[in-house]
Amino acid sequence: MDAPAPKGLPMLGLLMTVALGLADTSPPPQTIYEGGEVWTGSGFTRGVVVVEGDRIVAPGQARPDAHRVSVEGRYLTPAYGNAHAHVTPATPEASRRYTDAGVFYVWNPNTVVLGPDAKAFWARPDAYDVRVSQGGITEPGGHPERLYVEILAGPVYGGRPREWFVGNAFHYGATPAEIDAALDLLVSQGADFVKAYLLDSEHYAELRDDPDAYGRKGLNPENMPYLVAAAHARGLFVVVHVETAHDIAVAARAGADVAGHLPGYAATTEAELAGARLTPEIATLVAAAGMQVVPTYALIRGDAYDAETALSADLANVAAVQRENLRLLRVAGVKVLMGTDGFGPVWTEAEHLVEIGAMTSAEAATMVLSTGARLFPERRIGCLDPGCEADFLILDADPTQDIRALRRIAGRVMQGAALPGPEDR
């Protein structure tokens, strides 16, 4: 039996000959979804979506023998994307966890190395799609070293020693030579992009040799331009972990592609909040660099993971900083992507942004529905037009009117096939 065709490519079976050397000329099956409201990229309009094989085709190409599905009173949207999720096993169980919540596309910006078998699983037409950075680049004692060595090593990785994580879960890049060595290893490990760490970079000199700063520091900001240029030369884009306004300014000046958090995502003290406040000048700098941003602002609420991880903070003050930071960035024209950090459903982040007044329901829904296409820009996803891949959701209500409607998934279609949801198991 032939292996499933990778997503985003024509079905291989259509190009192969069958027994006796005769070409199989029968057209792929069609399904017509009719009577619903269809996402246009900025809103909904009543329409019909015709699926043929793993693609959407024009309504005029519908055949009389097509299977018809009534979606009367429902809303057809692109599948969701998560631009920041660290838990992405290559297993059917993990895939179902994401697709049950409507997420078909994920970026994992730091993980213990996941190899060819994982990528083969993610390429299946019935599994979620994941791109990985593999281990990120930091300096000795920098984040995420302590996270792996002291917190995750025992319960998650069977007590492995620190040496096992170096070059696997994270890389050292204290000098240009170390950065080049790390990037070359990442290329050999099949990294899809690079994760780099900046933490309180305005205090880099004092934190570098401070034993109390273990796990709370990152790269030398002076090395960031070299790292970004060297990564780009290897065909890899760069996602930067940032904690402060100074960090994101450093990343933008270096030409980084994505801010993997936004300042204010985990600030709890007055000093941290002060350091997290962006200025119009920094927002303009981020926009001029073409950086996209992934706020992960709902992390402060503790719903990105199953554990109780809420940070102790005055949420009103935190919300004020988050709201103003996003306002400045959006006024400057910066693109905002959906991301949660954990495997929590994306609607928790969207609902948080609406609750704190950073976005309207329509704005947050548009962010969610546009993220997938930005995670895999070489593919025709995130759209319901002829020629687009047939990946979409069927919702019971309009999320642009009430962001909580993102939760109300009545159906999932991946590569043209209906996926069973939790209600079917």
C-alpha positions as CSV (number, residue, x, y, z in Angstrom):
1,M,0.0,0.0,0.0
2,D,1.4,3.4,-0.9
3,A,2.4,5.8,1.9
4,P,0.2,8.9,2.4
5,A,1.1,11.8,0.2
6,P,2.8,14.7,2.0
7,K,0.6,17.7,2.6
8,G,0.8,20.6,0.2
9,L,1.7,18.4,-2.8
10,P,-0.6,16.8,-5.4
11,M,-1.8,13.3,-4.4
12,L,0.9,11.0,-5.8
13,G,-1.7,8.4,-6.6
14,L,-3.1,10.6,-9.3
15,L,0.3,10.5,-11.1
16,M,0.9,6.8,-10.9
17,T,-0.3,4.1,-13.2
18,V,-2.3,1.2,-12.0
19,A,-2.4,-2.5,-12.9
20,L,-2.0,-3.5,-16.5
21,G,-0.2,-0.2,-17.2
22,L,-3.5,1.8,-17.5
23,A,-3.7,5.3,-16.0
24,D,-6.4,5.8,-13.4
25,T,-8.4,8.7,-15.0
26,S,-11.3,8.7,-12.5
27,P,-11.6,12.1,-10.9
28,P,-11.1,12.4,-7.1
29,P,-14.4,12.5,-5.1
30,Q,-16.0,15.8,-4.5
31,T,-17.9,17.2,-1.4
32,I,-20.0,20.4,-1.5
33,Y,-20.4,22.3,1.7
34,E,-23.4,24.5,1.2
35,G,-25.6,26.9,3.0
36,G,-23.0,28.4,5.3
37,E,-21.1,31.6,5.9
38,V,-17.6,31.4,4.3
39,W,-14.5,33.3,5.6
40,T,-13.1,35.8,3.1
41,G,-10.1,37.0,5.0
42,S,-11.8,39.9,6.6
43,G,-15.3,38.6,7.3
44,F,-18.0,36.2,6.3
45,T,-20.2,35.9,3.2
46,R,-22.7,33.3,2.3
47,G,-21.3,30.8,-0.1
48,V,-20.4,27.3,-1.2
49,V,-17.1,25.4,-0.7
50,V,-16.4,22.6,-3.1
51,V,-13.7,20.1,-2.1
52,E,-12.1,17.8,-4.7
53,G,-9.5,15.5,-3.3
54,D,-7.3,17.7,-1.0
55,R,-8.1,21.0,-2.7
56,I,-10.9,23.5,-3.0
57,V,-12.2,24.0,-6.5
58,A,-14.5,26.6,-8.0
59,P,-18.3,26.0,-7.5
60,G,-18.6,25.8,-11.3
61,Q,-16.5,22.7,-11.2
62,A,-19.0,20.8,-9.0
63,R,-20.2,17.5,-10.5
64,P,-23.7,16.0,-10.2
65,D,-22.2,13.1,-8.3
66,A,-20.7,15.3,-5.6
67,H,-21.5,14.5,-1.9
68,R,-23.5,17.4,-0.4
69,V,-23.2,18.5,3.2
70,S,-25.5,21.2,4.6
71,V,-23.7,23.7,6.9
72,E,-26.8,25.9,7.1
73,G,-26.3,28.5,9.9
74,R,-22.7,27.6,10.4
75,Y,-19.3,29.4,9.7
76,L,-16.5,27.9,7.6
77,T,-13.1,29.2,8.6
78,P,-9.4,28.3,8.0
79,A,-7.9,25.9,10.6
80,Y,-6.1,27.6,13.5
81,G,-2.3,28.0,13.8
82,N,-0.2,28.1,17.0
83,A,3.1,30.0,16.4
84,H,4.5,29.1,19.8
85,A,4.0,25.7,21.3
86,H,6.7,23.6,23.0
87,V,4.8,20.2,23.3
88,T,4.5,18.6,19.8
89,P,5.1,14.9,20.0
90,A,4.9,13.0,16.7
91,T,2.0,10.8,17.9
92,P,-1.6,10.4,17.0
93,E,-2.6,11.3,20.5
94,A,-0.8,14.7,20.3
95,S,-2.1,15.3,16.8
96,R,-5.7,14.7,18.0
97,R,-5.2,17.1,21.0
98,Y,-4.3,19.9,18.6
99,T,-6.8,19.1,15.8
100,D,-9.6,18.6,18.3
101,A,-9.0,22.3,19.3
102,G,-8.9,23.3,15.6
103,V,-5.1,23.7,15.4
104,F,-3.6,22.2,12.3
105,Y,-0.3,24.1,12.1
106,V,2.3,24.7,14.8
107,W,5.7,26.2,15.3
108,N,7.8,24.7,18.1
109,P,10.5,27.2,19.1
110,N,12.6,25.0,21.3
111,T,12.6,21.2,21.8
112,V,14.9,18.3,22.3
113,V,15.9,17.3,18.8
114,L,13.1,15.7,16.8
115,G,14.3,13.8,13.8
116,P,13.2,12.5,10.4
117,D,10.6,10.1,11.9
118,A,8.8,13.0,13.5
119,K,8.8,15.0,10.3
120,A,7.5,12.1,8.4
121,F,4.6,11.8,10.8
122,W,3.8,15.5,10.6
123,A,3.7,15.2,6.8
124,R,0.9,12.7,6.9
125,P,-2.3,14.1,5.4
126,D,-4.2,13.2,8.6
127,A,-1.8,14.7,11.1
128,Y,-1.1,18.2,12.3
129,D,1.8,20.1,10.7
130,V,4.8,21.2,12.8
131,R,8.0,23.2,12.2
132,V,10.7,22.9,14.8
133,S,13.7,25.1,15.7
134,Q,15.3,22.1,17.6
135,G,17.4,23.5,20.5
136,G,17.7,27.2,20.9
137,I,20.9,29.3,21.1
138,T,21.9,30.8,24.4
139,E,25.0,31.2,26.6
140,P,26.2,29.0,29.5
141,G,23.8,29.3,32.3
142,G,21.2,31.1,30.1
143,H,17.6,30.2,29.5
144,P,16.5,27.5,28.9
145,E,19.4,25.6,30.5
146,R,18.0,25.6,34.0
147,L,14.5,24.7,32.8
148,Y,15.9,21.5,31.2
149,V,18.7,20.6,33.6
150,E,16.9,21.3,37.0
151,I,13.2,21.2,36.2
152,L,12.5,18.8,33.3
153,A,15.5,16.5,33.5
154,G,14.0,14.2,36.1
155,P,10.2,14.0,35.5
156,V,10.4,14.3,31.7
157,Y,13.8,13.0,30.6
158,G,14.6,10.2,33.0
159,G,17.3,12.0,35.0
160,R,19.6,12.7,32.1
161,P,22.8,14.7,32.9
162,R,23.4,18.3,31.9
163,E,25.8,17.2,29.2
164,W,23.1,15.4,27.3
165,F,21.0,18.6,26.9
166,V,23.9,20.7,25.4
167,G,23.6,20.4,21.7
168,N,20.3,18.7,22.0
169,A,17.9,21.0,23.9
170,F,20.0,24.1,23.7
171,H,23.3,25.3,22.2
172,Y,25.9,27.7,23.4
173,G,26.7,30.8,21.3
174,A,28.9,33.1,23.3
175,T,31.2,33.9,20.3
176,P,30.8,34.1,16.6
177,A,32.7,30.8,16.3
178,E,30.3,29.1,18.7
179,I,27.3,30.6,16.9
180,D,28.5,29.2,13.6
181,A,29.1,25.8,15.1
182,A,25.6,25.8,16.7
183,L,24.0,26.8,13.4
184,D,25.8,24.2,11.4
185,L,24.7,21.5,13.9
186,L,21.1,22.8,13.8
187,V,21.2,22.5,10.0
188,S,22.4,18.9,10.3
189,Q,19.6,18.2,12.8
190,G,17.0,19.4,10.4
191,A,16.0,22.7,12.1
192,D,13.3,24.6,10.2
193,F,14.3,27.9,11.9
194,V,16.5,29.3,14.7
195,K,15.5,30.2,18.3
196,A,17.7,32.7,20.0
197,Y,17.4,34.0,23.6
198,L,17.6,37.6,24.8
199,L,16.8,38.1,28.5
200,D,17.3,41.5,30.1
201,S,20.0,42.3,27.6
202,E,20.4,45.8,28.9
203,H,22.0,44.1,32.0
204,Y,24.0,41.5,30.1
205,A,27.4,42.5,31.5
206,E,26.3,42.2,35.1
207,L,24.2,39.1,34.6
208,R,26.8,37.1,32.6
209,D,28.9,35.9,35.6
210,D,26.2,36.2,38.3
211,P,25.5,32.7,39.8
212,D,22.1,34.0,41.0
213,A,21.2,34.8,37.4
214,Y,21.3,31.1,36.4
215,G,18.5,30.6,33.9
216,R,17.6,34.3,33.8
217,K,20.0,35.5,31.1
218,G,20.7,35.0,27.5
219,L,22.9,36.0,24.6
220,N,25.3,39.0,24.4
221,P,23.2,41.6,22.5
222,E,26.3,42.6,20.6
223,N,26.3,39.2,18.9
224,M,22.7,39.3,17.7
225,P,23.4,40.9,14.3
226,Y,26.0,38.2,13.6
227,L,23.7,35.4,14.6
228,V,20.8,36.7,12.5
229,A,22.9,37.2,9.4
230,A,24.6,33.8,9.8
231,A,21.2,32.1,10.2
232,H,19.8,33.9,7.2
233,A,22.8,32.8,5.2
234,R,21.9,29.2,6.0
235,G,18.3,29.8,4.9
236,L,16.9,29.8,8.4
237,F,14.7,32.6,9.9
238,V,15.1,33.7,13.5
239,V,12.6,33.7,16.3
240,V,13.9,35.6,19.4
241,H,12.8,35.1,23.0
242,V,12.5,38.6,24.5
243,E,11.7,39.8,28.0
244,T,12.2,43.5,27.9
245,A,11.7,46.5,25.6
246,H,15.4,46.7,25.2
247,D,15.5,43.0,24.1
248,I,12.9,43.5,21.3
249,A,14.7,46.6,20.1
250,V,18.0,44.7,20.0
251,A,16.3,41.9,18.0
252,A,14.7,44.4,15.6
253,R,18.0,46.2,14.9
254,A,19.6,42.8,14.3
255,G,17.0,42.0,11.6
256,A,15.4,39.1,13.4
257,D,12.1,37.8,11.9
258,V,9.8,37.1,14.9
259,A,9.6,38.1,18.5
260,G,8.7,34.8,20.2
261,H,7.1,36.6,23.2
262,L,6.3,40.2,23.8
263,P,7.6,42.2,26.8
264,G,5.0,42.0,29.5
265,Y,4.1,38.3,28.9
266,A,5.5,37.3,32.3
267,A,6.3,40.6,34.2
268,T,5.1,40.5,37.8
269,T,6.9,43.3,39.6
270,E,6.9,47.0,39.1
271,A,10.5,47.0,37.9
272,E,9.7,44.2,35.4
273,L,6.6,46.0,34.1
274,A,8.6,49.2,33.7
275,G,11.2,47.3,31.6
276,A,8.4,45.8,29.5
277,R,6.8,49.0,28.4
278,L,7.4,49.7,24.7
279,T,7.7,53.2,23.2
280,P,6.4,54.5,19.9
281,E,10.0,54.6,18.7
282,I,10.5,50.9,19.5
283,A,7.2,50.0,17.8
284,T,8.3,51.8,14.7
285,L,11.7,50.0,14.8
286,V,9.9,46.6,15.0
287,A,7.7,47.6,12.1
288,A,10.6,48.8,10.0
289,A,12.4,45.5,10.6
290,G,9.4,43.6,9.3
291,M,9.3,41.6,12.5
292,Q,6.2,39.6,13.4
293,V,5.3,39.2,17.1
294,V,3.7,36.4,19.1
295,P,2.5,38.0,22.4
296,T,1.7,34.8,24.5
297,Y,0.1,37.3,26.8
298,A,-2.3,34.8,28.3
299,L,0.6,33.0,30.0
300,I,0.1,35.4,32.9
301,R,-3.3,33.7,33.4
302,G,-1.8,30.2,33.7
303,D,-3.9,28.4,31.1
304,A,-1.2,27.5,28.6
305,Y,-0.5,24.2,30.3
306,D,-2.5,21.7,32.4
307,A,-0.6,22.6,35.6
308,E,-1.3,25.6,37.8
309,T,1.2,28.0,36.3
310,A,-0.5,31.4,36.8
311,L,2.0,34.0,37.8
312,S,1.5,36.0,41.0
313,A,0.8,39.5,39.7
314,D,-1.6,42.5,39.8
315,L,-3.4,41.5,36.6
316,A,-4.8,45.0,36.2
317,N,-1.4,46.5,35.9
318,V,-0.1,43.7,33.7
319,A,-3.2,44.1,31.4
320,A,-2.5,47.8,31.1
321,V,1.0,47.2,29.9
322,Q,0.0,44.4,27.5
323,R,-2.8,46.5,26.1
324,E,-0.6,49.5,25.4
325,N,2.2,47.5,24.0
326,L,-0.1,45.9,21.5
327,R,-1.7,49.2,20.6
328,L,1.6,50.7,19.8
329,L,2.7,47.8,17.7
330,R,-0.5,47.6,15.8
331,V,-0.6,51.3,15.1
332,A,2.9,50.9,13.7
333,G,1.6,48.1,11.4
334,V,3.3,45.1,13.1
335,K,1.7,41.7,12.3
336,V,0.6,39.8,15.4
337,L,0.5,36.0,15.4
338,M,-1.4,33.6,17.6
339,G,0.7,31.6,20.1
340,T,0.2,30.1,23.5
341,D,3.6,28.7,24.6
342,G,2.0,25.5,25.7
343,F,-0.6,23.1,24.3
344,G,-3.5,25.1,25.6
345,P,-6.1,25.9,23.0
346,V,-5.6,29.1,21.0
347,W,-8.9,30.5,22.1
348,T,-7.5,31.1,25.6
349,E,-5.0,33.7,24.2
350,A,-7.6,35.2,21.9
351,E,-10.2,35.6,24.7
352,H,-7.5,37.1,27.0
353,L,-6.7,39.8,24.4
354,V,-10.4,40.7,24.0
355,E,-10.9,40.7,27.8
356,I,-8.1,43.1,28.5
357,G,-9.3,45.4,25.7
358,A,-6.3,44.9,23.4
359,M,-8.4,43.7,20.5
360,T,-12.0,43.4,19.5
361,S,-13.5,40.0,18.8
362,A,-13.2,40.7,15.1
363,E,-9.5,41.7,15.4
364,A,-8.7,38.7,17.6
365,A,-10.6,36.3,15.3
366,T,-8.8,37.6,12.3
367,M,-5.4,37.1,14.0
368,V,-6.3,33.5,14.8
369,L,-7.6,32.7,11.3
370,S,-4.6,34.3,9.6
371,T,-1.8,32.7,11.6
372,G,-1.7,29.3,9.9
373,A,-0.9,30.9,6.5
374,R,2.0,32.8,8.1
375,L,3.5,29.7,9.6
376,F,3.6,27.9,6.2
377,P,3.7,30.8,3.7
378,E,4.9,28.6,0.8
379,R,1.5,26.7,0.9
380,R,-2.0,27.8,0.0
381,I,-3.6,27.5,3.4
382,G,-5.6,29.9,5.5
383,C,-8.0,30.5,2.7
384,L,-11.2,29.0,1.3
385,D,-10.7,30.0,-2.4
386,P,-10.3,27.7,-5.4
387,G,-6.8,26.3,-5.4
388,C,-6.4,26.4,-1.6
389,E,-5.7,23.3,0.4
390,A,-8.9,21.9,1.9
391,D,-8.1,22.5,5.5
392,F,-10.9,24.2,7.4
393,L,-13.2,24.3,10.3
394,I,-17.0,24.5,10.7
395,L,-18.1,26.7,13.6
396,D,-21.5,27.0,15.2
397,A,-21.2,30.8,15.6
398,D,-19.4,33.8,14.3
399,P,-16.1,34.5,16.2
400,T,-15.9,38.0,14.9
401,Q,-19.0,38.8,16.9
402,D,-18.1,36.7,20.0
403,I,-14.5,35.5,20.3
404,R,-15.8,32.5,22.4
405,A,-17.2,31.1,19.2
406,L,-13.7,29.8,18.4
407,R,-14.4,27.1,20.9
408,R,-17.6,26.0,19.1
409,I,-16.2,23.6,16.5
410,A,-18.8,21.5,14.8
411,G,-16.5,20.0,12.2
412,R,-12.9,19.7,11.0
413,V,-11.8,19.0,7.4
414,M,-8.1,18.2,6.8
415,Q,-6.7,17.7,3.3
416,G,-10.3,17.3,2.1
417,A,-11.2,14.5,4.6
418,A,-13.5,15.0,7.6
419,L,-11.6,14.4,10.8
420,P,-13.4,12.9,13.8
421,G,-13.6,15.2,16.8
422,P,-14.0,14.4,20.5
423,E,-17.7,14.3,20.0
424,D,-17.2,11.4,17.6
425,R,-15.1,9.2,19.9
